[in-house]
């Protein structure tokens, strides 16, 4: 079992636990940080048959009054109508400010539940119970919550930190190779940003035997960044490595390219662009592309630079007429580069050159 404590500058402190079997004991774990209360337990139709009963029974045994709420699986549940239904369900369950929500699932469930918890009654507490590798290594930590709007991804949301994150590594056993690869993309991203040992697990190790270490390392890096900059005014922007192109690819594909796969393509694009611009050595660039591919991730982009740049102009990472892009300078270090939105197409063009 690995435990990490995240402390924000505002003094919010929460535990991030990683280990096998955490869902079975979630009731007693949660009772360590919250008195028995009502819990809106949010999950999706894929996860409910696997873990809903386990979590509900464990919470009930510890004295919590559990109100399950199951939404359709998939990105379409990150929407205003599904958010509205969840908020109404919270009212129907008579949740008060001393109650809490629990997100049992992947990034979609975490983002949706966190947003609902952040705005219901102007904010109630919530916990994250990630059941995918992507949610465990990235989305469940740091308090970013959102739903998508017709005009783009994550355009309505707020920062709302959970009061605890419990990553049960046993849940990874039921994931498809495609879903595990989604998580690998965010873990490799973290390795490129600041953890060479994490990168090495994917470059030459056996990730399937190392999930507890992968999650612990990714969480430790992310917690350090979030502790410094919880609302992404500065250093947290680094975590968006590959994400400007990725969000454009997700939208252009009508979300048929999943988030992690899009992040892999986006990371390959900024890697090639950094190499072309003399910021990253060809050896390091080749190692990044090789490592993404070794994790069964795509590195080739089916869209043009112009198509992606047009979508990226609407990205929430844009500020006025500028945008901050993240470029790798070596494995374990990236830099932020502010550029006019008008220059993004040229950057993407550089990143598309040399695709095999
Ligand atoms: N997924 C990037 C972040 O949480 O900042």
Boltz pocket constraint, residues with backbone or C-beta under 6 A from the ligand:
constraints:
  - pocket:
      binder: B
      contacts: [[A, 138], [A, 139], [A, 141], [A, 142], [A, 144], [A, 236], [A, 239], [A, 240]]
      max_distance: 6.0
